[in-house]
């Protein structure tokens, strides 16, 4: 939602500025500009925050903080030019409006930052510290909300919260299956398994489980990205077949059943109540070859390599399919979020 709001607000503000230039109306001081002097940069900042939520990596946060810094100095440069060109009207306008927020909000911030040249060092430092700091806080909150179950050298985490109870049942099924039958699971090494519906749409970000989940290679990439932006949570709970069914106006229930990656197409079965789940396994290693399990599986110092996946009936523990995968995600060398 922030992604959309920011983009729309920027277009509105930009059109306001350029229409004023085209028709020579002078300084843009109406609409959002009657409250803040640079709403277009605020809109781009909101857009950037939305992008950071959609693609949560610290590299994105670092880029976002750099964007905030550049927009601040760009805004200061614009104000100097506007004072030279429209000094008589722009100076009073600056006195009654805030830079990026309404004046009454910015007053509380300006009290904390000295009005000297030091602020040009403090503001970039604050922008980086706050942006990256919030990223660490949100990451910690997310990790504390995830449900982990571990046994022996395997840790399972469920993608969807309603599947939390299935982790224990799945571990029972794996324990009852000799490791020799699961070729990519080896004693003495540690693994993180992501438990998910077999047709979970984003599994290609974890491992290359098949061409159905190479979303960026499909000819419907733009439609899928639009669905992701407008409906980020419902999009993640749906399958590629379901989204394509909606776009082509066919029965989504039948489409999902016909395109089941496990190959189960039973007329009486409702995919929403399907007992089968896919577990994508990642081999995890730390720098000191210590035991790794639980939240530690997603620590910064952990090396993660995809090894394979199994399809399991979480009610009976029966493993009906297993496959080894390449040591990369479906996105190849593109860095993807770990959680």
PyMOL commands that set and color helices and strands:
alter all, ss='L'
color gray80, all
select helices_A, chain A and resi 2-22+31-34+39-54+58-96+103-110+119-145+161-163+166-175+179-181+203-205+211-213+215-217+221-230+232-236+240-248+252-258+271-273+294-298
alter helices_A, ss='H'
color red, helices_A
select strands_A, chain A and resi 148-151+154-158+190-197+276-285+303-313+319-324
alter strands_A, ss='S'
color yellow, strands_A
deselect
rebuild
show_as cartoon
